[in-house]
């Protein structure tokens, strides 16, 4: 069973403690990102993305 979640309604993660705690519960966290938008991610969020824990759903 997949344990994934959609982060909504914002794109950026403003609370890294929430992100780290959530990754203890869910395997992946998805977020919707417009094609032309570059998220302003912290180093912790970039590390999670690099490790496949946070995934972008690109909205065109």
C-alpha distance matrix in Angstrom:
0.0 3.8 6.4 9.4 12.6 15.9 19.1 21.8 24.8 26.2 25.6 26.9 25.4 28.4 27.1 25.8 25.3 22.8 21.0 21.0 19.9 17.1 15.8 15.7 13.1 11.1 10.4 12.4 15.0 16.4 19.9 22.2 25.3 28.4 29.6 32.9 31.6 31.2 29.4 31.4 28.9 29.9 29.7 26.7 24.7 26.0 24.8 21.2 21.6 23.1 20.2 17.6 16.3 18.0 18.0 20.6 20.4 24.0 25.9 29.0
3.8 0.0 3.8 5.9 9.4 12.6 15.7 18.6 21.6 22.8 22.0 23.2 21.9 25.1 24.0 22.8 22.6 20.1 18.0 18.3 17.7 14.5 13.1 13.8 11.4 8.6 7.5 8.9 11.3 12.6 16.2 18.7 21.7 24.8 26.0 29.2 27.9 27.5 25.6 27.7 25.3 26.4 26.3 23.4 21.3 22.5 21.5 17.9 18.0 19.8 17.2 14.3 12.9 14.3 14.3 16.9 16.8 20.5 22.5 25.7
6.4 3.8 0.0 3.8 6.9 10.6 13.2 16.3 19.3 20.4 19.9 20.8 19.1 22.0 20.7 19.6 19.2 16.5 14.7 15.1 14.1 10.9 10.0 10.6 7.9 5.1 5.4 7.0 9.0 11.1 14.6 17.5 20.6 24.0 25.6 28.5 26.7 26.1 23.9 25.6 23.1 23.9 24.1 21.0 19.0 20.7 19.8 16.0 16.7 18.9 16.3 13.7 11.4 12.6 13.4 16.1 16.5 20.3 22.2 25.7
9.4 5.9 3.8 0.0 3.8 7.1 9.9 13.0 16.1 17.0 16.3 17.5 16.2 19.4 18.6 17.7 17.9 15.1 13.0 14.1 13.8 10.2 9.5 11.4 9.0 5.4 5.6 4.9 5.8 7.4 10.9 13.7 16.8 20.2 21.9 24.8 23.0 22.6 20.4 22.3 20.1 21.4 21.8 19.0 16.5 18.2 17.9 14.1 14.2 16.9 14.9 11.9 9.6 9.8 10.2 12.6 12.9 16.7 18.6 22.2
12.6 9.4 6.9 3.8 0.0 3.8 6.5 9.4 12.5 13.6 13.5 14.9 13.7 16.8 16.2 16.1 16.4 13.2 11.5 13.6 13.0 9.2 9.8 12.1 9.7 6.8 8.3 6.6 5.0 6.1 8.7 11.5 14.9 18.2 20.5 23.1 21.1 20.9 18.5 20.4 18.5 20.0 21.1 18.4 15.6 17.9 18.1 14.4 14.5 17.7 16.3 13.5 10.8 9.8 10.2 11.8 12.0 15.7 17.0 20.8
15.9 12.6 10.6 7.1 3.8 0.0 3.8 6.1 9.1 10.4 10.4 12.5 12.1 15.2 15.6 15.9 17.0 13.7 12.0 14.9 14.9 11.2 12.1 15.0 12.9 10.2 11.4 8.7 5.8 4.7 5.7 8.1 11.6 14.8 17.3 19.9 17.9 18.2 15.9 18.1 16.8 18.9 20.5 18.3 15.1 17.2 18.3 14.9 14.3 17.8 17.3 14.3 12.0 9.8 9.5 9.8 9.5 12.9 13.8 17.6
19.1 15.7 13.2 9.9 6.5 3.8 0.0 3.8 6.7 7.2 7.5 9.1 8.6 11.5 12.2 13.0 14.4 11.2 9.8 13.2 13.5 10.3 11.8 14.9 13.5 11.4 12.9 10.1 6.5 5.9 5.1 7.8 10.7 14.0 16.9 18.8 16.3 16.3 13.5 15.2 14.1 16.0 18.2 16.1 13.0 15.5 17.0 13.9 13.6 17.4 17.3 14.9 12.3 9.6 10.1 10.0 10.6 13.4 14.2 18.0
21.8 18.6 16.3 13.0 9.4 6.1 3.8 0.0 3.1 5.2 7.1 9.6 9.9 12.2 13.5 15.2 16.7 13.4 12.8 16.4 16.5 13.5 15.4 18.4 16.7 14.9 16.6 13.8 10.2 8.8 6.7 7.6 10.4 13.1 16.5 18.1 15.7 16.4 13.9 15.8 15.5 17.8 20.4 18.8 15.6 18.1 20.0 17.2 16.6 20.4 20.7 18.3 15.9 12.9 12.9 11.8 11.6 13.7 13.5 17.1
24.8 21.6 19.3 16.1 12.5 9.1 6.7 3.1 0.0 3.8 6.9 9.5 10.6 12.2 14.1 16.4 18.0 15.0 14.7 18.5 18.6 16.0 18.1 21.0 19.5 17.9 19.6 16.7 13.0 11.4 8.6 8.5 10.6 12.6 16.2 17.4 14.9 16.0 13.7 15.4 15.9 18.3 21.3 20.1 17.0 19.4 21.7 19.3 18.5 22.3 23.0 20.7 18.5 15.3 15.1 13.4 13.0 14.4 13.6 16.9
26.2 22.8 20.4 17.0 13.6 10.4 7.2 5.2 3.8 0.0 3.8 5.9 7.7 9.2 11.8 14.0 16.3 13.7 13.2 17.0 17.8 15.7 17.4 20.6 19.8 18.2 19.6 16.5 12.7 11.3 8.1 8.3 9.2 11.4 14.9 15.5 12.4 13.0 10.3 11.7 12.3 14.8 18.0 17.2 14.1 16.4 19.1 17.1 16.4 20.1 21.2 19.4 17.3 13.9 14.0 12.3 12.8 13.8 13.6 16.7
25.6 22.0 19.9 16.3 13.5 10.4 7.5 7.1 6.9 3.8 0.0 3.8 6.6 9.2 12.0 13.2 16.1 14.1 12.5 16.1 17.7 15.6 16.5 20.1 19.7 17.7 18.4 14.9 11.4 9.7 6.2 6.6 6.5 9.3 12.3 12.9 9.7 9.7 6.9 8.9 9.4 12.4 15.3 14.9 11.5 13.3 16.2 14.5 13.2 16.8 18.3 16.6 15.0 11.3 11.2 9.2 10.5 11.2 11.8 14.9
26.9 23.2 20.8 17.5 14.9 12.5 9.1 9.6 9.5 5.9 3.8 0.0 3.8 6.0 9.1 10.2 13.4 12.1 10.7 14.0 16.0 14.6 15.6 19.0 19.3 17.8 18.5 15.4 12.0 11.3 8.7 10.0 9.4 12.2 14.7 14.8 11.1 9.9 6.2 6.5 6.5 9.0 12.2 11.9 8.9 11.1 14.0 12.8 12.2 15.6 17.3 16.3 14.5 11.2 12.2 11.0 13.2 14.0 15.1 18.0
25.4 21.9 19.1 16.2 13.7 12.1 8.6 9.9 10.6 7.7 6.6 3.8 0.0 3.8 5.6 6.6 9.7 8.4 7.2 10.6 12.5 11.5 12.7 15.9 16.4 15.4 16.5 13.9 10.8 11.3 9.7 12.1 12.4 15.5 18.0 18.3 14.7 13.2 9.4 8.9 7.3 8.3 11.3 9.9 7.5 10.7 12.8 11.3 11.8 15.3 16.2 15.6 13.1 10.4 12.5 12.4 14.9 16.5 17.9 21.1
28.4 25.1 22.0 19.4 16.8 15.2 11.5 12.2 12.2 9.2 9.2 6.0 3.8 0.0 3.8 6.4 9.1 8.5 8.8 11.8 13.3 13.2 14.9 17.6 18.4 18.0 19.5 17.3 14.2 15.0 13.2 15.3 15.4 18.2 20.7 20.6 16.8 15.2 11.5 9.9 8.9 8.9 12.1 11.0 9.8 13.0 15.0 14.1 15.1 18.2 19.1 19.0 16.4 14.0 16.3 16.1 18.5 19.8 20.9 24.0
27.1 24.0 20.7 18.6 16.2 15.6 12.2 13.5 14.1 11.8 12.0 9.1 5.6 3.8 0.0 3.8 5.4 5.3 6.6 8.9 10.1 10.7 12.7 14.8 15.9 16.2 18.1 16.5 13.9 15.6 14.7 17.4 18.0 21.1 23.6 23.8 20.1 18.3 14.5 13.0 11.1 10.1 12.5 10.4 10.0 13.6 14.7 13.5 15.4 18.3 18.6 18.7 15.7 14.1 17.0 17.6 20.2 22.0 23.4 26.7
25.8 22.8 19.6 17.7 16.1 15.9 13.0 15.2 16.4 14.0 13.2 10.2 6.6 6.4 3.8 0.0 3.8 5.3 4.9 6.1 8.5 9.6 10.6 12.7 14.6 14.9 16.1 14.9 12.9 15.1 14.9 18.0 18.4 21.8 23.8 24.2 20.6 18.3 14.6 13.1 10.2 8.5 9.9 7.1 7.5 11.1 11.5 10.5 13.0 15.5 15.5 16.2 13.3 12.4 15.7 17.0 19.9 22.0 23.9 27.2
25.3 22.6 19.2 17.9 16.4 17.0 14.4 16.7 18.0 16.3 16.1 13.4 9.7 9.1 5.4 3.8 0.0 3.8 5.4 5.2 6.0 8.4 9.9 11.0 12.9 14.2 16.0 15.6 14.1 16.8 17.1 20.4 21.4 24.9 27.1 27.7 24.1 22.0 18.3 16.8 14.0 12.2 13.0 9.9 10.7 14.3 13.9 12.6 15.5 17.9 17.2 17.9 14.7 14.4 17.9 19.6 22.4 24.8 26.7 30.1
22.8 20.1 16.5 15.1 13.2 13.7 11.2 13.4 15.0 13.7 14.1 12.1 8.4 8.5 5.3 5.3 3.8 0.0 3.8 5.6 5.1 5.9 8.5 10.0 10.9 11.9 14.2 13.5 11.6 14.2 14.6 17.9 19.4 22.9 25.4 26.3 22.9 21.3 17.6 16.8 14.3 13.4 14.8 11.6 11.2 15.0 15.0 12.8 15.3 18.2 17.4 17.2 13.7 13.0 16.2 17.8 20.1 22.7 24.3 27.9
21.0 18.0 14.7 13.0 11.5 12.0 9.8 12.8 14.7 13.2 12.5 10.7 7.2 8.8 6.6 4.9 5.4 3.8 0.0 3.8 5.5 5.1 6.2 8.9 10.1 10.1 11.6 10.5 8.7 11.5 12.2 15.7 17.1 20.8 22.9 24.0 20.7 18.9 15.3 15.0 12.0 11.4 12.4 9.1 8.1 11.7 11.6 9.1 11.5 14.4 13.7 13.5 10.0 9.4 12.8 14.6 17.3 20.0 22.0 25.5
21.0 18.3 15.1 14.1 13.6 14.9 13.2 16.4 18.5 17.0 16.1 14.0 10.6 11.8 8.9 6.1 5.2 5.6 3.8 0.0 3.8 5.5 5.2 6.7 9.3 10.1 11.3 11.2 10.7 14.0 15.3 19.0 20.3 24.0 25.8 27.0 23.8 21.6 18.1 17.5 14.1 12.7 12.7 8.9 9.2 12.4 11.1 9.0 12.3 14.4 12.9 13.5 10.2 10.9 14.6 17.1 19.9 22.7 25.1 28.6
19.9 17.7 14.1 13.8 13.0 14.9 13.5 16.5 18.6 17.8 17.7 16.0 12.5 13.3 10.1 8.5 6.0 5.1 5.5 3.8 0.0 3.8 5.4 5.3 7.1 9.1 11.4 12.1 11.6 15.1 16.6 20.3 22.1 25.8 27.9 29.3 26.2 24.3 20.8 20.3 17.3 16.1 16.4 12.6 12.7 16.1 14.8 12.3 15.4 17.7 15.9 16.0 12.4 13.2 16.6 19.1 21.5 24.5 26.6 30.3
17.1 14.5 10.9 10.2 9.2 11.2 10.3 13.5 16.0 15.7 15.6 14.6 11.5 13.2 10.7 9.6 8.4 5.9 5.1 5.5 3.8 0.0 3.8 5.2 5.2 6.1 8.8 9.1 8.3 11.8 13.5 17.2 19.4 23.2 25.4 27.1 24.2 22.7 19.4 19.6 16.7 16.4 17.0 13.4 12.4 15.6 14.9 11.7 14.1 16.8 15.0 14.2 10.4 10.9 13.9 16.3 18.3 21.6 23.5 27.3
15.8 13.1 10.0 9.5 9.8 12.1 11.8 15.4 18.1 17.4 16.5 15.6 12.7 14.9 12.7 10.6 9.9 8.5 6.2 5.2 5.4 3.8 0.0 3.8 5.3 5.0 6.2 7.0 7.5 11.3 13.7 17.5 19.5 23.3 25.0 26.9 24.1 22.4 19.3 19.6 16.4 16.0 15.8 12.2 11.3 13.9 12.5 9.2 11.8 14.0 11.7 11.2 7.5 9.0 12.3 15.4 17.7 21.0 23.4 27.1
15.7 13.8 10.6 11.4 12.1 15.0 14.9 18.4 21.0 20.6 20.1 19.0 15.9 17.6 14.8 12.7 11.0 10.0 8.9 6.7 5.3 5.2 3.8 0.0 3.8 6.0 7.7 9.8 11.0 14.8 17.3 21.1 23.2 27.0 28.7 30.7 27.9 26.1 23.0 23.1 19.8 19.0 18.6 14.8 14.6 17.2 15.3 12.3 15.2 17.0 14.2 14.1 10.7 12.7 15.9 19.1 21.2 24.6 27.0 30.7
13.1 11.4 7.9 9.0 9.7 12.9 13.5 16.7 19.5 19.8 19.7 19.3 16.4 18.4 15.9 14.6 12.9 10.9 10.1 9.3 7.1 5.2 5.3 3.8 0.0 3.8 6.9 9.2 10.1 13.7 16.4 20.0 22.6 26.3 28.3 30.5 27.9 26.7 23.6 24.2 21.2 20.9 21.0 17.3 16.5 19.1 17.7 14.3 16.6 18.8 16.1 15.1 11.6 13.2 15.8 18.7 20.2 23.9 25.9 29.6
11.1 8.6 5.1 5.4 6.8 10.2 11.4 14.9 17.9 18.2 17.7 17.8 15.4 18.0 16.2 14.9 14.2 11.9 10.1 10.1 9.1 6.1 5.0 6.0 3.8 0.0 3.8 5.6 7.0 10.4 13.5 17.0 19.7 23.4 25.2 27.6 25.3 24.2 21.4 22.5 19.7 20.0 20.1 16.7 15.1 17.4 16.3 12.6 14.2 16.5 14.0 12.3 9.0 10.4 12.5 15.4 16.8 20.5 22.6 26.3
10.4 7.5 5.4 5.6 8.3 11.4 12.9 16.6 19.6 19.6 18.4 18.5 16.5 19.5 18.1 16.1 16.0 14.2 11.6 11.3 11.4 8.8 6.2 7.7 6.9 3.8 0.0 3.8 7.1 10.1 13.6 17.0 19.4 23.0 24.2 26.8 24.8 23.5 21.1 22.4 19.4 19.9 19.5 16.3 14.7 16.2 14.8 11.1 12.3 14.1 11.2 9.3 6.7 9.0 10.8 14.2 15.8 19.4 22.0 25.5
12.4 8.9 7.0 4.9 6.6 8.7 10.1 13.8 16.7 16.5 14.9 15.4 13.9 17.3 16.5 14.9 15.6 13.5 10.5 11.2 12.1 9.1 7.0 9.8 9.2 5.6 3.8 0.0 3.8 6.5 10.0 13.3 15.6 19.2 20.4 23.0 21.0 19.9 17.6 19.2 16.5 17.5 17.5 14.8 12.4 13.8 13.2 9.4 9.7 12.1 10.1 7.4 4.7 5.7 7.1 10.4 12.1 15.7 18.3 21.8
15.0 11.3 9.0 5.8 5.0 5.8 6.5 10.2 13.0 12.7 11.4 12.0 10.8 14.2 13.9 12.9 14.1 11.6 8.7 10.7 11.6 8.3 7.5 11.0 10.1 7.0 7.1 3.8 0.0 3.8 6.8 10.4 12.8 16.5 18.2 20.6 18.3 17.4 14.9 16.6 14.2 15.6 16.4 13.8 10.9 12.9 13.2 9.5 9.5 12.8 11.7 9.2 6.3 4.8 6.3 8.6 10.3 13.8 16.1 19.7
16.4 12.6 11.1 7.4 6.1 4.7 5.9 8.8 11.4 11.3 9.7 11.3 11.3 15.0 15.6 15.1 16.8 14.2 11.5 14.0 15.1 11.8 11.3 14.8 13.7 10.4 10.1 6.5 3.8 0.0 3.8 6.9 9.5 13.1 14.9 17.5 15.6 15.3 13.3 15.7 14.1 16.3 17.5 15.6 12.2 13.5 14.7 11.4 10.1 13.5 13.2 10.2 8.5 5.8 4.8 5.7 6.7 10.2 12.3 16.0
19.9 16.2 14.6 10.9 8.7 5.7 5.1 6.7 8.6 8.1 6.2 8.7 9.7 13.2 14.7 14.9 17.1 14.6 12.2 15.3 16.6 13.5 13.7 17.3 16.4 13.5 13.6 10.0 6.8 3.8 0.0 3.8 6.3 10.0 12.3 14.6 12.4 12.5 10.5 13.2 12.4 15.2 17.0 15.7 12.1 13.5 15.5 12.7 11.1 14.7 15.3 12.6 11.2 7.7 6.5 5.1 5.9 8.5 10.0 13.8
22.2 18.7 17.5 13.7 11.5 8.1 7.8 7.6 8.5 8.3 6.6 10.0 12.1 15.3 17.4 18.0 20.4 17.9 15.7 19.0 20.3 17.2 17.5 21.1 20.0 17.0 17.0 13.3 10.4 6.9 3.8 0.0 3.8 6.8 9.4 11.9 10.4 11.6 10.5 13.8 14.0 17.2 19.4 18.6 14.9 15.8 18.2 15.9 13.7 17.0 18.1 15.3 14.5 10.9 8.8 5.9 4.7 6.1 6.5 10.2
25.3 21.7 20.6 16.8 14.9 11.6 10.7 10.4 10.6 9.2 6.5 9.4 12.4 15.4 18.0 18.4 21.4 19.4 17.1 20.3 22.1 19.4 19.5 23.2 22.6 19.7 19.4 15.6 12.8 9.5 6.3 3.8 0.0 3.8 6.3 8.3 6.6 8.0 7.8 11.4 12.3 15.9 18.1 18.2 14.4 14.7 17.7 16.1 13.4 16.4 18.3 15.9 15.6 11.9 9.8 6.2 6.0 5.0 5.8 8.8
28.4 24.8 24.0 20.2 18.2 14.8 14.0 13.1 12.6 11.4 9.3 12.2 15.5 18.2 21.1 21.8 24.9 22.9 20.8 24.0 25.8 23.2 23.3 27.0 26.3 23.4 23.0 19.2 16.5 13.1 10.0 6.8 3.8 0.0 3.8 5.5 5.3 8.3 9.5 13.1 14.8 18.6 20.8 21.4 17.7 17.6 20.8 19.5 16.6 19.3 21.5 19.1 19.2 15.6 13.1 9.4 8.3 5.7 4.5 6.1
29.6 26.0 25.6 21.9 20.5 17.3 16.9 16.5 16.2 14.9 12.3 14.7 18.0 20.7 23.6 23.8 27.1 25.4 22.9 25.8 27.9 25.4 25.0 28.7 28.3 25.2 24.2 20.4 18.2 14.9 12.3 9.4 6.3 3.8 0.0 3.8 5.7 8.2 10.6 14.2 15.8 19.6 21.4 22.3 18.8 17.9 21.0 20.1 16.8 18.9 21.4 19.1 19.9 16.5 13.7 10.1 9.2 5.6 5.5 5.2
32.9 29.2 28.5 24.8 23.1 19.9 18.8 18.1 17.4 15.5 12.9 14.8 18.3 20.6 23.8 24.2 27.7 26.3 24.0 27.0 29.3 27.1 26.9 30.7 30.5 27.6 26.8 23.0 20.6 17.5 14.6 11.9 8.3 5.5 3.8 0.0 3.8 6.8 9.9 13.0 15.4 19.1 21.2 22.6 19.4 18.3 21.8 21.5 18.3 20.2 23.1 21.4 22.1 18.6 16.3 12.7 12.5 9.2 8.8 8.1
31.6 27.9 26.7 23.0 21.1 17.9 16.3 15.7 14.9 12.4 9.7 11.1 14.7 16.8 20.1 20.6 24.1 22.9 20.7 23.8 26.2 24.2 24.1 27.9 27.9 25.3 24.8 21.0 18.3 15.6 12.4 10.4 6.6 5.3 5.7 3.8 0.0 3.8 6.3 9.4 11.9 15.6 18.0 19.4 16.2 15.6 19.2 18.8 16.1 18.3 21.2 19.7 19.9 16.3 14.6 11.3 11.9 9.4 9.6 10.3
31.2 27.5 26.1 22.6 20.9 18.2 16.3 16.4 16.0 13.0 9.7 9.9 13.2 15.2 18.3 18.3 22.0 21.3 18.9 21.6 24.3 22.7 22.4 26.1 26.7 24.2 23.5 19.9 17.4 15.3 12.5 11.6 8.0 8.3 8.2 6.8 3.8 0.0 3.8 6.5 8.8 12.4 14.5 16.2 13.3 12.3 16.0 16.2 13.5 15.5 18.6 17.6 18.0 14.6 13.5 10.8 12.6 10.8 12.1 13.2
29.4 25.6 23.9 20.4 18.5 15.9 13.5 13.9 13.7 10.3 6.9 6.2 9.4 11.5 14.5 14.6 18.3 17.6 15.3 18.1 20.8 19.4 19.3 23.0 23.6 21.4 21.1 17.6 14.9 13.3 10.5 10.5 7.8 9.5 10.6 9.9 6.3 3.8 0.0 3.8 5.7 9.4 12.0 13.2 10.2 10.1 13.8 13.7 11.7 14.2 17.0 16.2 15.8 12.4 12.1 10.0 12.3 11.6 13.1 15.1
31.4 27.7 25.6 22.3 20.4 18.1 15.2 15.8 15.4 11.7 8.9 6.5 8.9 9.9 13.0 13.1 16.8 16.8 15.0 17.5 20.3 19.6 19.6 23.1 24.2 22.5 22.4 19.2 16.6 15.7 13.2 13.8 11.4 13.1 14.2 13.0 9.4 6.5 3.8 0.0 3.8 6.8 9.8 11.6 9.5 9.6 13.3 13.8 12.6 14.9 17.7 17.6 17.0 13.9 14.6 13.1 15.8 15.4 16.9 18.8
28.9 25.3 23.1 20.1 18.5 16.8 14.1 15.5 15.9 12.3 9.4 6.5 7.3 8.9 11.1 10.2 14.0 14.3 12.0 14.1 17.3 16.7 16.4 19.8 21.2 19.7 19.4 16.5 14.2 14.1 12.4 14.0 12.3 14.8 15.8 15.4 11.9 8.8 5.7 3.8 0.0 3.8 6.6 7.9 5.7 6.2 9.7 10.3 9.6 11.9 14.4 14.7 13.8 11.2 12.6 12.2 15.4 15.8 17.9 20.3
29.9 26.4 23.9 21.4 20.0 18.9 16.0 17.8 18.3 14.8 12.4 9.0 8.3 8.9 10.1 8.5 12.2 13.4 11.4 12.7 16.1 16.4 16.0 19.0 20.9 20.0 19.9 17.5 15.6 16.3 15.2 17.2 15.9 18.6 19.6 19.1 15.6 12.4 9.4 6.8 3.8 0.0 3.8 5.4 5.3 6.3 8.7 10.0 10.6 12.3 14.4 15.5 14.4 12.6 14.9 15.2 18.6 19.3 21.6 24.0
29.7 26.3 24.1 21.8 21.1 20.5 18.2 20.4 21.3 18.0 15.3 12.2 11.3 12.1 12.5 9.9 13.0 14.8 12.4 12.7 16.4 17.0 15.8 18.6 21.0 20.1 19.5 17.5 16.4 17.5 17.0 19.4 18.1 20.8 21.4 21.2 18.0 14.5 12.0 9.8 6.6 3.8 0.0 3.8 5.5 5.0 6.2 8.7 9.8 10.3 12.3 14.3 13.7 12.8 15.2 16.2 19.9 20.8 23.5 25.9
26.7 23.4 21.0 19.0 18.4 18.3 16.1 18.8 20.1 17.2 14.9 11.9 9.9 11.0 10.4 7.1 9.9 11.6 9.1 8.9 12.6 13.4 12.2 14.8 17.3 16.7 16.3 14.8 13.8 15.6 15.7 18.6 18.2 21.4 22.3 22.6 19.4 16.2 13.2 11.6 7.9 5.4 3.8 0.0 3.8 5.4 5.1 6.4 8.8 9.9 10.8 12.6 11.2 10.8 13.9 15.6 19.2 20.8 23.5 26.3
24.7 21.3 19.0 16.5 15.6 15.1 13.0 15.6 17.0 14.1 11.5 8.9 7.5 9.8 10.0 7.5 10.7 11.2 8.1 9.2 12.7 12.4 11.3 14.6 16.5 15.1 14.7 12.4 10.9 12.2 12.1 14.9 14.4 17.7 18.8 19.4 16.2 13.3 10.2 9.5 5.7 5.3 5.5 3.8 0.0 3.8 5.3 5.0 6.2 8.6 9.9 10.7 9.2 7.7 10.6 11.9 15.5 17.0 19.7 22.6
26.0 22.5 20.7 18.2 17.9 17.2 15.5 18.1 19.4 16.4 13.3 11.1 10.7 13.0 13.6 11.1 14.3 15.0 11.7 12.4 16.1 15.6 13.9 17.2 19.1 17.4 16.2 13.8 12.9 13.5 13.5 15.8 14.7 17.6 17.9 18.3 15.6 12.3 10.1 9.6 6.2 6.3 5.0 5.4 3.8 0.0 3.8 5.4 5.0 6.1 8.6 9.9 9.8 8.6 10.6 11.8 15.5 16.5 19.6 22.1
24.8 21.5 19.8 17.9 18.1 18.3 17.0 20.0 21.7 19.1 16.2 14.0 12.8 15.0 14.7 11.5 13.9 15.0 11.6 11.1 14.8 14.9 12.5 15.3 17.7 16.3 14.8 13.2 13.2 14.7 15.5 18.2 17.7 20.8 21.0 21.8 19.2 16.0 13.8 13.3 9.7 8.7 6.2 5.1 5.3 3.8 0.0 3.8 5.4 5.0 6.2 8.7 8.7 9.0 11.7 13.8 17.5 19.1 22.3 25.0
21.2 17.9 16.0 14.1 14.4 14.9 13.9 17.2 19.3 17.1 14.5 12.8 11.3 14.1 13.5 10.5 12.6 12.8 9.1 9.0 12.3 11.7 9.2 12.3 14.3 12.6 11.1 9.4 9.5 11.4 12.7 15.9 16.1 19.5 20.1 21.5 18.8 16.2 13.7 13.8 10.3 10.0 8.7 6.4 5.0 5.4 3.8 0.0 3.8 5.5 5.2 6.3 5.1 5.7 8.9 11.6 15.2 17.3 20.5 23.5
21.6 18.0 16.7 14.2 14.5 14.3 13.6 16.6 18.5 16.4 13.2 12.2 11.8 15.1 15.4 13.0 15.5 15.3 11.5 12.3 15.4 14.1 11.8 15.2 16.6 14.2 12.3 9.7 9.5 10.1 11.1 13.7 13.4 16.6 16.8 18.3 16.1 13.5 11.7 12.6 9.6 10.6 9.8 8.8 6.2 5.0 5.4 3.8 0.0 3.8 5.4 5.1 5.7 4.7 6.4 8.7 12.3 14.1 17.5 20.2
23.1 19.8 18.9 16.9 17.7 17.8 17.4 20.4 22.3 20.1 16.8 15.6 15.3 18.2 18.3 15.5 17.9 18.2 14.4 14.4 17.7 16.8 14.0 17.0 18.8 16.5 14.1 12.1 12.8 13.5 14.7 17.0 16.4 19.3 18.9 20.2 18.3 15.5 14.2 14.9 11.9 12.3 10.3 9.9 8.6 6.1 5.0 5.5 3.8 0.0 3.8 5.5 7.7 8.1 9.3 11.6 15.1 16.5 20.1 22.5
20.2 17.2 16.3 14.9 16.3 17.3 17.3 20.7 23.0 21.2 18.3 17.3 16.2 19.1 18.6 15.5 17.2 17.4 13.7 12.9 15.9 15.0 11.7 14.2 16.1 14.0 11.2 10.1 11.7 13.2 15.3 18.1 18.3 21.5 21.4 23.1 21.2 18.6 17.0 17.7 14.4 14.4 12.3 10.8 9.9 8.6 6.2 5.2 5.4 3.8 0.0 3.8 5.6 7.8 9.7 12.8 16.1 18.2 21.8 24.4
17.6 14.3 13.7 11.9 13.5 14.3 14.9 18.3 20.7 19.4 16.6 16.3 15.6 19.0 18.7 16.2 17.9 17.2 13.5 13.5 16.0 14.2 11.2 14.1 15.1 12.3 9.3 7.4 9.2 10.2 12.6 15.3 15.9 19.1 19.1 21.4 19.7 17.6 16.2 17.6 14.7 15.5 14.3 12.6 10.7 9.9 8.7 6.3 5.1 5.5 3.8 0.0 3.8 5.6 6.5 10.0 12.8 15.3 18.8 21.6
16.3 12.9 11.4 9.6 10.8 12.0 12.3 15.9 18.5 17.3 15.0 14.5 13.1 16.4 15.7 13.3 14.7 13.7 10.0 10.2 12.4 10.4 7.5 10.7 11.6 9.0 6.7 4.7 6.3 8.5 11.2 14.5 15.6 19.2 19.9 22.1 19.9 18.0 15.8 17.0 13.8 14.4 13.7 11.2 9.2 9.8 8.7 5.1 5.7 7.7 5.6 3.8 0.0 3.8 6.5 10.2 13.0 15.9 19.1 22.3
18.0 14.3 12.6 9.8 9.8 9.8 9.6 12.9 15.3 13.9 11.3 11.2 10.4 14.0 14.1 12.4 14.4 13.0 9.4 10.9 13.2 10.9 9.0 12.7 13.2 10.4 9.0 5.7 4.8 5.8 7.7 10.9 11.9 15.6 16.5 18.6 16.3 14.6 12.4 13.9 11.2 12.6 12.8 10.8 7.7 8.6 9.0 5.7 4.7 8.1 7.8 5.6 3.8 0.0 3.8 6.9 10.0 12.7 15.8 19.1
18.0 14.3 13.4 10.2 10.2 9.5 10.1 12.9 15.1 14.0 11.2 12.2 12.5 16.3 17.0 15.7 17.9 16.2 12.8 14.6 16.6 13.9 12.3 15.9 15.8 12.5 10.8 7.1 6.3 4.8 6.5 8.8 9.8 13.1 13.7 16.3 14.6 13.5 12.1 14.6 12.6 14.9 15.2 13.9 10.6 10.6 11.7 8.9 6.4 9.3 9.7 6.5 6.5 3.8 0.0 3.8 6.6 9.4 12.7 15.8
20.6 16.9 16.1 12.6 11.8 9.8 10.0 11.8 13.4 12.3 9.2 11.0 12.4 16.1 17.6 17.0 19.6 17.8 14.6 17.1 19.1 16.3 15.4 19.1 18.7 15.4 14.2 10.4 8.6 5.7 5.1 5.9 6.2 9.4 10.1 12.7 11.3 10.8 10.0 13.1 12.2 15.2 16.2 15.6 11.9 11.8 13.8 11.6 8.7 11.6 12.8 10.0 10.2 6.9 3.8 0.0 3.8 5.9 9.1 12.2
20.4 16.8 16.5 12.9 12.0 9.5 10.6 11.6 13.0 12.8 10.5 13.2 14.9 18.5 20.2 19.9 22.4 20.1 17.3 19.9 21.5 18.3 17.7 21.2 20.2 16.8 15.8 12.1 10.3 6.7 5.9 4.7 6.0 8.3 9.2 12.5 11.9 12.6 12.3 15.8 15.4 18.6 19.9 19.2 15.5 15.5 17.5 15.2 12.3 15.1 16.1 12.8 13.0 10.0 6.6 3.8 0.0 3.8 6.4 9.7
24.0 20.5 20.3 16.7 15.7 12.9 13.4 13.7 14.4 13.8 11.2 14.0 16.5 19.8 22.0 22.0 24.8 22.7 20.0 22.7 24.5 21.6 21.0 24.6 23.9 20.5 19.4 15.7 13.8 10.2 8.5 6.1 5.0 5.7 5.6 9.2 9.4 10.8 11.6 15.4 15.8 19.3 20.8 20.8 17.0 16.5 19.1 17.3 14.1 16.5 18.2 15.3 15.9 12.7 9.4 5.9 3.8 0.0 3.8 6.4
25.9 22.5 22.2 18.6 17.0 13.8 14.2 13.5 13.6 13.6 11.8 15.1 17.9 20.9 23.4 23.9 26.7 24.3 22.0 25.1 26.6 23.5 23.4 27.0 25.9 22.6 22.0 18.3 16.1 12.3 10.0 6.5 5.8 4.5 5.5 8.8 9.6 12.1 13.1 16.9 17.9 21.6 23.5 23.5 19.7 19.6 22.3 20.5 17.5 20.1 21.8 18.8 19.1 15.8 12.7 9.1 6.4 3.8 0.0 3.8
29.0 25.7 25.7 22.2 20.8 17.6 18.0 17.1 16.9 16.7 14.9 18.0 21.1 24.0 26.7 27.2 30.1 27.9 25.5 28.6 30.3 27.3 27.1 30.7 29.6 26.3 25.5 21.8 19.7 16.0 13.8 10.2 8.8 6.1 5.2 8.1 10.3 13.2 15.1 18.8 20.3 24.0 25.9 26.3 22.6 22.1 25.0 23.5 20.2 22.5 24.4 21.6 22.3 19.1 15.8 12.2 9.7 6.4 3.8 0.0
